[in-house]
């Protein structure tokens, strides 16, 4: 299983931190975009999700998760429970 995982986050967001730790604990490579500093990525996130709330997690350029939804991530990333 090799899925492309991207997270739009900020440094001060507790749920962003939880999502990044979840990926690390499950050995899931991910790309982290800091929308607090990167205005181009912030605009991209807004275009994809329609909102400014973080985290916004995109899997394989098609599945979008807004917030840290562990259950949805386990399912979409096919993590054994």
N, C-alpha and C positions, 0 to 999 in steps of 0.2 A: 504494500500500500504506500503510494507516494503521492500525496495530495499537496497542492499548492495552498499554503495558508498565509493570509495577510491579516494584520491587525492594525487598525487605526486607533491610536491611543494618545493619552497625555501622561506626563510624568507623575501627576498628582492624583490620578484616578485609581481608587482602590480596586475596582472591578477589572481595570486594565491590568493591574499588577497580578490579580488572581488568574486572569486568562493567560498571561505570559508564564506564570509559574506552572499552570496546568499543562501547557505545551512542553515546557522543559521537563517536568516530571514524567511525561509520557513519550519523551524523545521525539517530539514532533517539530521538525524544522519550520520556522515561520519568519516572515518579514514584518518588522514593526515600523510603522510610520508614525512619527510624533507630530500630530496635527496641531499641537500647541506652538510649535516652532515652524512647521513647514506649511505655508499657506496654500501651495499648489496641491499638496496631499489633502489638506482640509477641504478645499473645493471639490476634489475628486470624491472624498468621503460623502460630502453633502449631495453631490450628484448621484452617487450610488444609493444612499440611504434616505435622502430627503430630510435629514435631521442633523443636529450638532452633537447629540449625545454619543458618548464613547463608553466602552469600546464598540467598534464596528468590526466584525470579523467576516472575511470573505474566504470561501473555500472553493478552489478550482474555478475562480472567476464566475461562479454561478450561484452558489448558496451564500446567503447573507444572514448573519446572526447579529442582532443588535443587543448589546449587553453581554454579560457573562452567563450563558445558558449551558451549564455543564452537561445536562442531559442531551441537548441537541448536538453539542460537540462530540460527545461519546458516540452518538449514532452516526453523524456525518463522517467522522474520522475513523469509524469502524474500530473503536477501542474496546478490547474485551473487558467485560465487567466481572 
